[in-house]
């Protein structure tokens, strides 16, 4: 499921964005994480990134 979420994000990332999507699995805590690394990190880019992350919620 973790890799599916990362793939959905990757496929829905606009071509104009230079974002990196990473995953991590913490065994001891049984947590799975998906990271969206922004290129600039400004407010406008953060809002666009949040819109992308919301695509996973439906």
PDB file of N, CA, C and O in Angstrom:
ATOM      1  N   UNK A   1       0.818  -1.195   0.000  1.00  0.00           N
ATOM      2  CA  UNK A   1       0.000   0.000   0.000  1.00  0.00           C
ATOM      3  C   UNK A   1       0.863   1.262   0.000  1.00  0.00           C
ATOM      4  O   UNK A   1       0.523   2.260  -0.635  1.00  0.00           O
ATOM      5  N   UNK A   2       1.976   1.203   0.716  1.00  0.00           N
ATOM      6  CA  UNK A   2       2.873   2.352   0.793  1.00  0.00           C
ATOM      7  C   UNK A   2       3.386   2.748  -0.587  1.00  0.00           C
ATOM      8  O   UNK A   2       3.372   3.926  -0.946  1.00  0.00           O
ATOM      9  N   UNK A   3       3.832   1.778  -1.347  1.00  0.00           N
ATOM     10  CA  UNK A   3       4.359   2.066  -2.678  1.00  0.00           C
ATOM     11  C   UNK A   3       3.256   2.497  -3.636  1.00  0.00           C
ATOM     12  O   UNK A   3       3.506   3.275  -4.556  1.00  0.00           O
ATOM     13  N   UNK A   4       2.048   2.003  -3.431  1.00  0.00           N
ATOM     14  CA  UNK A   4       0.915   2.436  -4.251  1.00  0.00           C
ATOM     15  C   UNK A   4       0.631   3.905  -4.013  1.00  0.00           C
ATOM     16  O   UNK A   4       0.389   4.650  -4.963  1.00  0.00           O
ATOM     17  N   UNK A   5       0.658   4.334  -2.758  1.00  0.00           N
ATOM     18  CA  UNK A   5       0.449   5.749  -2.433  1.00  0.00           C
ATOM     19  C   UNK A   5       1.528   6.612  -3.075  1.00  0.00           C
ATOM     20  O   UNK A   5       1.227   7.667  -3.635  1.00  0.00           O
ATOM     21  N   UNK A   6       2.767   6.178  -3.000  1.00  0.00           N
ATOM     22  CA  UNK A   6       3.864   6.926  -3.607  1.00  0.00           C
ATOM     23  C   UNK A   6       3.703   6.995  -5.122  1.00  0.00           C
ATOM     24  O   UNK A   6       3.984   8.030  -5.726  1.00  0.00           O
ATOM     25  N   UNK A   7       3.258   5.916  -5.735  1.00  0.00           N
ATOM     26  CA  UNK A   7       3.057   5.900  -7.186  1.00  0.00           C
ATOM     27  C   UNK A   7       1.930   6.841  -7.594  1.00  0.00           C
ATOM     28  O   UNK A   7       2.037   7.530  -8.608  1.00  0.00           O
ATOM     29  N   UNK A   8       0.862   6.877  -6.822  1.00  0.00           N
ATOM     30  CA  UNK A   8      -0.247   7.793  -7.111  1.00  0.00           C
ATOM     31  C   UNK A   8       0.248   9.237  -7.065  1.00  0.00           C
ATOM     32  O   UNK A   8      -0.080  10.043  -7.936  1.00  0.00           O
ATOM     33  N   UNK A   9       1.030   9.551  -6.056  1.00  0.00           N
ATOM     34  CA  UNK A   9       1.581  10.900  -5.954  1.00  0.00           C
ATOM     35  C   UNK A   9       2.487  11.216  -7.140  1.00  0.00           C
ATOM     36  O   UNK A   9       2.411  12.296  -7.726  1.00  0.00           O
ATOM     37  N   UNK A  10       3.332  10.269  -7.478  1.00  0.00           N
ATOM     38  CA  UNK A  10       4.268  10.470  -8.593  1.00  0.00           C
ATOM     39  C   UNK A  10       3.519  10.693  -9.901  1.00  0.00           C
ATOM     40  O   UNK A  10       3.861  11.592 -10.670  1.00  0.00           O
ATOM     41  N   UNK A  11       2.512   9.886 -10.153  1.00  0.00           N
ATOM     42  CA  UNK A  11       1.762   9.993 -11.401  1.00  0.00           C
ATOM     43  C   UNK A  11       0.943  11.274 -11.479  1.00  0.00           C
ATOM     44  O   UNK A  11       0.660  11.759 -12.574  1.00  0.00           O
ATOM     45  N   UNK A  12       0.561  11.825 -10.334  1.00  0.00           N
ATOM     46  CA  UNK A  12      -0.261  13.030 -10.308  1.00  0.00           C
ATOM     47  C   UNK A  12       0.541  14.312 -10.101  1.00  0.00           C
ATOM     48  O   UNK A  12      -0.035  15.398 -10.042  1.00  0.00           O
ATOM     49  N   UNK A  13       1.856  14.196  -9.990  1.00  0.00           N
ATOM     50  CA  UNK A  13       2.693  15.380  -9.853  1.00  0.00           C
ATOM     51  C   UNK A  13       2.761  16.097 -11.196  1.00  0.00           C
ATOM     52  O   UNK A  13       3.118  15.493 -12.207  1.00  0.00           O
ATOM     53  N   UNK A  14       2.420  17.387 -11.207  1.00  0.00           N
ATOM     54  CA  UNK A  14       2.491  18.131 -12.476  1.00  0.00           C
ATOM     55  C   UNK A  14       3.918  18.147 -13.026  1.00  0.00           C
ATOM     56  O   UNK A  14       4.876  18.210 -12.255  1.00  0.00           O
ATOM     57  N   UNK A  15       4.065  18.091 -14.339  1.00  0.00           N
ATOM     58  CA  UNK A  15       5.405  18.065 -14.942  1.00  0.00           C
ATOM     59  C   UNK A  15       6.235  19.307 -14.615  1.00  0.00           C
ATOM     60  O   UNK A  15       7.465  19.258 -14.647  1.00  0.00           O
ATOM     61  N   UNK A  16       5.573  20.408 -14.304  1.00  0.00           N
ATOM     62  CA  UNK A  16       6.297  21.649 -14.009  1.00  0.00           C
ATOM     63  C   UNK A  16       6.928  21.659 -12.620  1.00  0.00           C
ATOM     64  O   UNK A  16       7.772  22.508 -12.334  1.00  0.00           O
ATOM     65  N   UNK A  17       6.531  20.729 -11.751  1.00  0.00           N
ATOM     66  CA  UNK A  17       7.063  20.682 -10.387  1.00  0.00           C
ATOM     67  C   UNK A  17       8.303  19.801 -10.331  1.00  0.00           C
ATOM     68  O   UNK A  17       8.423  18.834 -11.084  1.00  0.00           O
ATOM     69  N   UNK A  18       9.204  20.132  -9.455  1.00  0.00           N
ATOM     70  CA  UNK A  18      10.437  19.360  -9.261  1.00  0.00           C
ATOM     71  C   UNK A  18      10.436  18.760  -7.861  1.00  0.00           C
ATOM     72  O   UNK A  18      11.320  19.037  -7.052  1.00  0.00           O
ATOM     73  N   UNK A  19       9.431  17.935  -7.591  1.00  0.00           N
ATOM     74  CA  UNK A  19       9.272  17.336  -6.273  1.00  0.00           C
ATOM     75  C   UNK A  19       9.842  15.934  -6.258  1.00  0.00           C
ATOM     76  O   UNK A  19       9.917  15.261  -7.285  1.00  0.00           O
ATOM     77  N   UNK A  20      10.239  15.512  -5.080  1.00  0.00           N
ATOM     78  CA  UNK A  20      10.742  14.152  -4.880  1.00  0.00           C
ATOM     79  C   UNK A  20       9.833  13.467  -3.868  1.00  0.00           C
ATOM     80  O   UNK A  20       9.538  14.017  -2.807  1.00  0.00           O
ATOM     81  N   UNK A  21       9.399  12.275  -4.207  1.00  0.00           N
ATOM     82  CA  UNK A  21       8.534  11.494  -3.328  1.00  0.00           C
ATOM     83  C   UNK A  21       9.361  10.341  -2.782  1.00  0.00           C
ATOM     84  O   UNK A  21       9.982   9.589  -3.532  1.00  0.00           O
ATOM     85  N   UNK A  22       9.354  10.218  -1.461  1.00  0.00           N
ATOM     86  CA  UNK A  22      10.133   9.177  -0.800  1.00  0.00           C
ATOM     87  C   UNK A  22       9.227   8.380   0.136  1.00  0.00           C
ATOM     88  O   UNK A  22       8.199   8.873   0.601  1.00  0.00           O
ATOM     89  N   UNK A  23       9.626   7.159   0.396  1.00  0.00           N
ATOM     90  CA  UNK A  23       8.892   6.325   1.350  1.00  0.00           C
ATOM     91  C   UNK A  23       9.852   5.815   2.412  1.00  0.00           C
ATOM     92  O   UNK A  23      11.062   5.733   2.200  1.00  0.00           O
ATOM     93  N   UNK A  24       9.287   5.478   3.543  1.00  0.00           N
ATOM     94  CA  UNK A  24      10.085   4.940   4.638  1.00  0.00           C
ATOM     95  C   UNK A  24       9.202   4.010   5.467  1.00  0.00           C
ATOM     96  O   UNK A  24       8.018   4.275   5.674  1.00  0.00           O
ATOM     97  N   UNK A  25       9.785   2.944   5.924  1.00  0.00           N
ATOM     98  CA  UNK A  25       9.079   1.987   6.774  1.00  0.00           C
ATOM     99  C   UNK A  25       9.881   1.820   8.054  1.00  0.00           C
ATOM    100  O   UNK A  25      11.042   1.412   8.017  1.00  0.00           O
ATOM    101  N   UNK A  26       9.264   2.135   9.181  1.00  0.00           N
ATOM    102  CA  UNK A  26       9.922   2.013  10.480  1.00  0.00           C
ATOM    103  C   UNK A  26       9.474   0.703  11.125  1.00  0.00           C
ATOM    104  O   UNK A  26       8.367   0.610  11.654  1.00  0.00           O
ATOM    105  N   UNK A  27      10.325  -0.286  11.080  1.00  0.00           N
ATOM    106  CA  UNK A  27       9.958  -1.624  11.544  1.00  0.00           C
ATOM    107  C   UNK A  27       9.559  -1.679  13.010  1.00  0.00           C
ATOM    108  O   UNK A  27       8.531  -2.265  13.351  1.00  0.00           O
ATOM    109  N   UNK A  28      10.346  -1.084  13.866  1.00  0.00           N
ATOM    110  CA  UNK A  28      10.080  -1.187  15.287  1.00  0.00           C
ATOM    111  C   UNK A  28       8.758  -0.590  15.707  1.00  0.00           C
ATOM    112  O   UNK A  28       8.159  -1.004  16.700  1.00  0.00           O
ATOM    113  N   UNK A  29       8.306   0.391  14.938  1.00  0.00           N
ATOM    114  CA  UNK A  29       7.060   1.068  15.281  1.00  0.00           C
ATOM    115  C   UNK A  29       5.920   0.699  14.337  1.00  0.00           C
ATOM    116  O   UNK A  29       4.779   1.113  14.540  1.00  0.00           O
ATOM    117  N   UNK A  30       6.233  -0.076  13.311  1.00  0.00           N
ATOM    118  CA  UNK A  30       5.253  -0.490  12.312  1.00  0.00           C
ATOM    119  C   UNK A  30       4.561   0.718  11.678  1.00  0.00           C
ATOM    120  O   UNK A  30       3.350   0.701  11.459  1.00  0.00           O
ATOM    121  N   UNK A  31       5.334   1.761  11.386  1.00  0.00           N
ATOM    122  CA  UNK A  31       4.828   2.959  10.722  1.00  0.00           C
ATOM    123  C   UNK A  31       5.320   2.989   9.289  1.00  0.00           C
ATOM    124  O   UNK A  31       6.431   2.554   8.986  1.00  0.00           O
ATOM    125  N   UNK A  32       4.490   3.502   8.428  1.00  0.00           N
ATOM    126  CA  UNK A  32       4.854   3.714   7.043  1.00  0.00           C
ATOM    127  C   UNK A  32       4.699   5.193   6.739  1.00  0.00           C
ATOM    128  O   UNK A  32       3.697   5.807   7.106  1.00  0.00           O
ATOM    129  N   UNK A  33       5.685   5.760   6.074  1.00  0.00           N
ATOM    130  CA  UNK A  33       5.695   7.193   5.817  1.00  0.00           C
ATOM    131  C   UNK A  33       5.882   7.470   4.336  1.00  0.00           C
ATOM    132  O   UNK A  33       6.629   6.769   3.652  1.00  0.00           O
ATOM    133  N   UNK A  34       5.205   8.487   3.850  1.00  0.00           N
ATOM    134  CA  UNK A  34       5.398   8.988   2.497  1.00  0.00           C
ATOM    135  C   UNK A  34       5.783  10.454   2.642  1.00  0.00           C
ATOM    136  O   UNK A  34       5.074  11.226   3.289  1.00  0.00           O
ATOM    137  N   UNK A  35       6.903  10.836   2.044  1.00  0.00           N
ATOM    138  CA  UNK A  35       7.397  12.202   2.105  1.00  0.00           C
ATOM    139  C   UNK A  35       7.267  12.854   0.743  1.00  0.00           C
ATOM    140  O   UNK A  35       7.547  12.231  -0.282  1.00  0.00           O
ATOM    141  N   UNK A  36       6.846  14.099   0.733  1.00  0.00           N
ATOM    142  CA  UNK A  36       6.833  14.910  -0.475  1.00  0.00           C
ATOM    143  C   UNK A  36       7.818  16.049  -0.243  1.00  0.00           C
ATOM    144  O   UNK A  36       7.524  16.996   0.487  1.00  0.00           O
ATOM    145  N   UNK A  37       8.980  15.951  -0.864  1.00  0.00           N
ATOM    146  CA  UNK A  37      10.007  16.985  -0.731  1.00  0.00           C
ATOM    147  C   UNK A  37       9.772  18.051  -1.785  1.00  0.00           C
ATOM    148  O   UNK A  37       9.767  17.765  -2.983  1.00  0.00           O
ATOM    149  N   UNK A  38       9.577  19.275  -1.335  1.00  0.00           N
ATOM    150  CA  UNK A  38       9.338  20.390  -2.239  1.00  0.00           C
ATOM    151  C   UNK A  38      10.660  20.983  -2.713  1.00  0.00           C
ATOM    152  O   UNK A  38      11.668  20.907  -2.011  1.00  0.00           O
ATOM    153  N   UNK A  39      10.651  21.568  -3.893  1.00  0.00           N
ATOM    154  CA  UNK A  39      11.871  22.143  -4.454  1.00  0.00           C
ATOM    155  C   UNK A  39      12.208  23.482  -3.803  1.00  0.00           C
ATOM    156  O   UNK A  39      13.352  23.704  -3.405  1.00  0.00           O
ATOM    157  N   UNK A  40      11.229  24.372  -3.689  1.00  0.00           N
ATOM    158  CA  UNK A  40      11.469  25.703  -3.145  1.00  0.00           C
ATOM    159  C   UNK A  40      11.053  25.804  -1.683  1.00  0.00           C
ATOM    160  O   UNK A  40      11.753  26.404  -0.867  1.00  0.00           O
ATOM    161  N   UNK A  41       9.924  25.221  -1.365  1.00  0.00           N
ATOM    162  CA  UNK A  41       9.438  25.249   0.008  1.00  0.00           C
ATOM    163  C   UNK A  41       8.701  26.529   0.381  1.00  0.00           C
ATOM    164  O   UNK A  41       8.470  26.787   1.562  1.00  0.00           O
ATOM    165  N   UNK A  42       8.328  27.338  -0.617  1.00  0.00           N
ATOM    166  CA  UNK A  42       7.576  28.542  -0.293  1.00  0.00           C
ATOM    167  C   UNK A  42       6.103  28.206  -0.062  1.00  0.00           C
ATOM    168  O   UNK A  42       5.668  27.073  -0.264  1.00  0.00           O
ATOM    169  N   UNK A  43       5.352  29.210   0.363  1.00  0.00           N
ATOM    170  CA  UNK A  43       3.952  28.991   0.734  1.00  0.00           C
ATOM    171  C   UNK A  43       3.113  28.498  -0.445  1.00  0.00           C
ATOM    172  O   UNK A  43       2.315  27.573  -0.295  1.00  0.00           O
ATOM    173  N   UNK A  44       3.289  29.110  -1.611  1.00  0.00           N
ATOM    174  CA  UNK A  44       2.519  28.714  -2.782  1.00  0.00           C
ATOM    175  C   UNK A  44       2.799  27.261  -3.170  1.00  0.00           C
ATOM    176  O   UNK A  44       1.881  26.519  -3.518  1.00  0.00           O
ATOM    177  N   UNK A  45       4.063  26.863  -3.109  1.00  0.00           N
ATOM    178  CA  UNK A  45       4.417  25.486  -3.449  1.00  0.00           C
ATOM    179  C   UNK A  45       3.861  24.520  -2.408  1.00  0.00           C
ATOM    180  O   UNK A  45       3.420  23.423  -2.751  1.00  0.00           O
ATOM    181  N   UNK A  46       3.879  24.919  -1.150  1.00  0.00           N
ATOM    182  CA  UNK A  46       3.318  24.069  -0.092  1.00  0.00           C
ATOM    183  C   UNK A  46       1.820  23.850  -0.314  1.00  0.00           C
ATOM    184  O   UNK A  46       1.317  22.746  -0.104  1.00  0.00           O
ATOM    185  N   UNK A  47       1.117  24.883  -0.731  1.00  0.00           N
ATOM    186  CA  UNK A  47      -0.311  24.730  -1.015  1.00  0.00           C
ATOM    187  C   UNK A  47      -0.543  23.775  -2.183  1.00  0.00           C
ATOM    188  O   UNK A  47      -1.456  22.951  -2.144  1.00  0.00           O
ATOM    189  N   UNK A  48       0.281  23.886  -3.217  1.00  0.00           N
ATOM    190  CA  UNK A  48       0.161  22.958  -4.354  1.00  0.00           C
ATOM    191  C   UNK A  48       0.472  21.528  -3.923  1.00  0.00           C
ATOM    192  O   UNK A  48      -0.185  20.584  -4.361  1.00  0.00           O
ATOM    193  N   UNK A  49       1.470  21.375  -3.071  1.00  0.00           N
ATOM    194  CA  UNK A  49       1.803  20.050  -2.566  1.00  0.00           C
ATOM    195  C   UNK A  49       0.681  19.454  -1.734  1.00  0.00           C
ATOM    196  O   UNK A  49       0.403  18.259  -1.828  1.00  0.00           O
ATOM    197  N   UNK A  50       0.033  20.283  -0.918  1.00  0.00           N
ATOM    198  CA  UNK A  50      -1.091  19.796  -0.108  1.00  0.00           C
ATOM    199  C   UNK A  50      -2.255  19.383  -1.005  1.00  0.00           C
ATOM    200  O   UNK A  50      -2.948  18.409  -0.710  1.00  0.00           O
ATOM    201  N   UNK A  51      -2.474  20.112  -2.090  1.00  0.00           N
ATOM    202  CA  UNK A  51      -3.526  19.716  -3.033  1.00  0.00           C
ATOM    203  C   UNK A  51      -3.222  18.339  -3.612  1.00  0.00           C
ATOM    204  O   UNK A  51      -4.120  17.513  -3.774  1.00  0.00           O
ATOM    205  N   UNK A  52      -1.951  18.099  -3.922  1.00  0.00           N
ATOM    206  CA  UNK A  52      -1.563  16.795  -4.450  1.00  0.00           C
ATOM    207  C   UNK A  52      -1.779  15.705  -3.399  1.00  0.00           C
ATOM    208  O   UNK A  52      -2.323  14.644  -3.706  1.00  0.00           O
ATOM    209  N   UNK A  53      -1.357  15.964  -2.170  1.00  0.00           N
ATOM    210  CA  UNK A  53      -1.548  14.962  -1.120  1.00  0.00           C
ATOM    211  C   UNK A  53      -3.026  14.666  -0.880  1.00  0.00           C
ATOM    212  O   UNK A  53      -3.386  13.540  -0.538  1.00  0.00           O
ATOM    213  N   UNK A  54      -3.871  15.657  -1.055  1.00  0.00           N
ATOM    214  CA  UNK A  54      -5.314  15.454  -0.890  1.00  0.00           C
ATOM    215  C   UNK A  54      -5.915  14.574  -1.971  1.00  0.00           C
ATOM    216  O   UNK A  54      -7.019  14.062  -1.789  1.00  0.00           O
ATOM    217  N   UNK A  55      -5.222  14.380  -3.103  1.00  0.00           N
ATOM    218  CA  UNK A  55      -5.739  13.483  -4.144  1.00  0.00           C
ATOM    219  C   UNK A  55      -5.819  12.046  -3.625  1.00  0.00           C
ATOM    220  O   UNK A  55      -6.630  11.250  -4.099  1.00  0.00           O
ATOM    221  N   UNK A  56      -4.972  11.726  -2.652  1.00  0.00           N
ATOM    222  CA  UNK A  56      -4.988  10.371  -2.087  1.00  0.00           C
ATOM    223  C   UNK A  56      -6.195  10.154  -1.188  1.00  0.00           C
ATOM    224  O   UNK A  56      -6.590   9.015  -0.941  1.00  0.00           O
ATOM    225  N   UNK A  57      -6.780  11.236  -0.698  1.00  0.00           N
ATOM    226  CA  UNK A  57      -7.922  11.117   0.194  1.00  0.00           C
ATOM    227  C   UNK A  57      -9.237  11.013  -0.564  1.00  0.00           C
ATOM    228  O   UNK A  57     -10.275  10.694   0.017  1.00  0.00           O
ATOM    229  N   UNK A  58      -9.188  11.281  -1.852  1.00  0.00           N
ATOM    230  CA  UNK A  58     -10.397  11.142  -2.662  1.00  0.00           C
ATOM    231  C   UNK A  58     -10.994  12.430  -2.932  1.00  0.00           C
ATOM    232  O   UNK A  58     -12.023  12.505  -3.602  1.00  0.00           O
TER     233      UNK A  58
END
